[in-house]
């Protein structure tokens, strides 16, 4: 029997804070922003709502856990979790999986997202004192590790943890494949997939595949409907635009982002790229060749195991595991 009660309780706590306890929420925002100026009240609220609705809902938890009958001879292990800090509470799913599977969690929060995560951990520990939630140190006796970071930190993870079972994640990005028949509502949803969290998440769309006769002005206009005013983002946009001018690179100016035709991935935060295709099979081949760099695919034009609907890239379900690697299956494979 899985102990879901502390997680359901955390979800209810979040639900009460957002509408009913604005002073508590404002204090959380203040603390989070002191660590990471990219964290805004809107992005923190979005993360908390996604946690509550997608990960801490009783029915969703129970439905998800039905897929994982606990092994008859289960032996708890010590699992290290090294979290990223690019978006608020981004490491929570790993924490949930380790704790709810019955393993012991040794956690290293990101310096850019400590305040929010430590409050979530404290709430879980208070709700169920049998949960093992400890800080990860150099001396922690680990049996396995789940670590998320940049390409550079991934190389460090491989050196440090390569001798033990692990899920070692690096940079990924997300793409959108349009067929040309998307509704205005779908295109508005696409702006969320692009600009929520300022495009800093691995599920943020920064590359588009467009049919050969697609009018690029339509996409530009839709993207411009979501105006981003964060000063750091605006500074990054001005820098990116200057770099493209210096390189004599053709681009469309969206007023707070650049949009240009390019065969690869985006190279900077406010830089969005696109390419055209004649046949969807061309896109499928491209994706297959770049699978290790893609997190999810926003589309209804082509099949993909991590395809999501427009507007849903930033709202993963419990079973939408990073990199498509089943975290619960990994945890139950530990011997």
RASUL-V928075 format. One record per residue. RES is the residue in one letter. SS is DSSP state (a for helix, b for strand, c for the rest). OMEGA is omega in degrees with one decimal (999 if undefined). Layout:
RES;SS;OMEGA  RES;SS;OMEGA
This chain:
X;c;179.5  X;c;177.6  X;c;-179.5  X;c;-172.0  X;a;-178.2  X;a;-179.5  X;a;175.4  X;a;178.7  X;a;177.1  X;a;177.8  X;a;178.3  X;a;177.3  X;a;177.9  X;a;-179.6  X;a;-179.6  X;a;-178.2  X;a;-171.3  X;a;-177.9  X;a;-167.3  X;a;-175.8  X;c;-175.4  X;a;-179.7  X;a;178.1  X;a;179.3  X;a;179.5  X;a;178.5  X;a;175.3  X;a;179.1  X;a;-179.1  X;a;-179.3  X;a;-179.1  X;a;-178.7  X;a;176.7  X;a;177.4  X;a;-173.4  X;c;-176.9  X;c;176.5  X;c;179.9  X;c;178.4  X;c;176.9  X;a;-179.3  X;a;-177.3  X;a;177.6  X;a;177.0  X;a;179.7  X;a;179.2  X;a;179.7  X;a;178.5  X;a;178.5  X;a;177.1  X;a;-175.8  X;a;-173.5  X;a;-173.2  X;a;-173.0  X;a;-172.2  X;c;175.6  X;c;-175.6  X;a;-176.5  X;a;179.6  X;a;177.9  X;a;-176.9  X;a;178.1  X;a;179.1  X;a;-175.0  X;a;175.6  X;c;-179.3  X;c;-171.4  X;c;173.3  X;c;-176.3  X;c;179.2  X;c;-176.6  X;c;-177.4  X;c;-177.7  X;c;178.0  X;c;-179.6  X;c;178.7  X;c;177.3  X;b;-175.1  X;b;175.9  X;b;176.8  X;b;176.1  X;b;-170.7  X;c;171.4  X;c;-179.6  X;c;-176.7  X;c;174.6  X;c;-174.6  X;c;172.7  X;c;-174.4  X;c;-178.9  X;c;-171.5  X;a;-178.1  X;a;177.1  X;a;178.7  X;a;178.9  X;a;-177.6  X;a;-178.0  X;a;-176.8  X;a;-173.5  X;a;176.6  X;a;178.7  X;c;177.6  X;c;177.4  X;b;-175.2  X;b;172.2  X;b;-165.0  X;b;168.6  X;b;178.1  X;c;175.3  X;c;176.1  X;c;179.4  X;c;-179.2  X;c;-179.4  X;c;-173.9  X;a;-178.3  X;a;-175.5  X;a;-179.3  X;a;176.1  X;a;175.2  X;a;179.3  X;a;179.8  X;a;179.4  X;a;177.9  X;a;-179.2  X;a;178.2  X;a;-178.3  X;a;-179.4  X;c;-175.6  X;c;177.5  X;c;176.2  X;c;177.0  X;c;-178.6  X;b;-173.9  X;b;175.1  X;b;176.8  X;c;178.3  X;c;178.1  X;c;-176.2  X;c;-178.4  X;c;-177.0  X;c;-172.1  X;c;171.0  X;c;-178.5  X;b;-177.9  X;b;170.1  X;b;-173.6  X;b;-177.7  X;b;179.0  X;c;179.7  X;c;176.5  X;a;179.4  X;a;-179.8  X;a;177.0  X;a;176.6  X;a;175.5  X;a;178.5  X;a;-178.1  X;a;177.8  X;a;-174.0  X;a;-172.3  X;a;-173.7  X;c;-177.2  X;c;-178.5  X;c;176.6  X;b;-178.0  X;b;167.2  X;b;-174.9  X;b;-171.8  X;b;178.0  X;c;-177.7  X;c;168.7  X;c;175.1  X;b;-178.8  X;b;-175.6  X;b;174.4  X;b;177.0  X;b;-179.1  X;c;177.7  X;c;179.2  X;c;-178.9  X;c;-179.7  X;c;179.4  X;c;174.8  X;a;178.8  X;a;178.3  X;a;180.0  X;a;174.0  X;a;175.4  X;a;178.8  X;a;178.2  X;a;175.0  X;a;179.3  X;a;-178.2  X;a;-165.2  X;a;174.4  X;a;-176.2  X;a;175.9  X;a;178.3  X;a;-173.4  X;c;-178.4  X;c;177.7  X;c;177.5  X;c;178.4  X;c;-180.0  X;b;177.0  X;b;-179.1  X;b;-178.0  X;b;168.5  X;b;-174.0  X;b;174.0  X;b;-172.6  X;c;-176.5  X;c;-177.5  X;c;179.4  X;c;-174.5  X;a;178.4  X;a;178.5  X;a;178.4  X;a;179.5  X;a;-179.0  X;a;-179.4  X;a;-179.9  X;a;-179.4  X;a;178.3  X;c;178.5  X;c;-175.9  X;c;179.5  X;c;-174.2  X;c;-177.9  X;c;-174.9  X;a;178.4  X;a;179.0  X;a;179.5  X;a;176.8  X;a;178.1  X;a;177.7  X;a;179.9  X;a;178.6  X;a;-179.8  X;a;-179.7  X;a;178.3  X;a;179.8  X;a;-179.8  X;a;175.9  X;a;-179.3  X;a;-179.4  X;c;-178.2  X;c;-179.8  X;c;177.5  X;c;177.1  X;c;173.0  X;b;-178.1  X;b;180.0  X;c;179.9  X;c;173.9  X;c;175.1  X;c;172.9  X;b;179.8  X;b;-175.7  X;b;177.5  X;b;-174.2  X;c;-175.5  X;c;-177.1  X;c;-179.1  X;c;174.3  X;c;-176.5  X;c;-179.0  X;c;-170.4  X;c;-177.6  X;c;-175.1  X;b;178.8  X;b;-176.2  X;b;179.1  X;b;169.3  X;b;-176.5  X;b;179.2  X;b;174.7  X;c;-176.7  X;c;178.7  X;a;178.9  X;a;177.3  X;a;-179.4  X;a;179.3  X;a;177.9  X;a;179.1  X;a;179.8  X;a;179.7  X;a;-179.3  X;a;-176.7  X;c;-173.9  X;a;-177.1  X;a;-179.1  X;a;-173.4  X;b;176.5  X;b;177.5  X;b;-175.8  X;b;177.5  X;b;-174.8  X;b;161.2  X;c;-176.7  X;c;-178.4  X;c;175.6  X;c;174.2  X;c;-177.6  X;c;178.2  X;c;176.6  X;b;177.1  X;b;179.6  X;c;178.0  X;c;-179.9  X;c;-175.1  X;c;-176.7  X;c;-175.6  X;c;-178.9  X;c;-177.2  X;c;172.9  X;c;-179.4  X;c;-175.4  X;c;176.0  X;c;-173.0  X;c;174.6  X;a;179.5  X;a;-179.4  X;a;-178.5  X;c;-173.6  X;c;-176.7  X;a;-179.5  X;a;177.6  X;a;176.8  X;a;-177.9  X;a;179.9  X;a;176.0  X;c;-177.5  X;c;-178.7  X;c;999
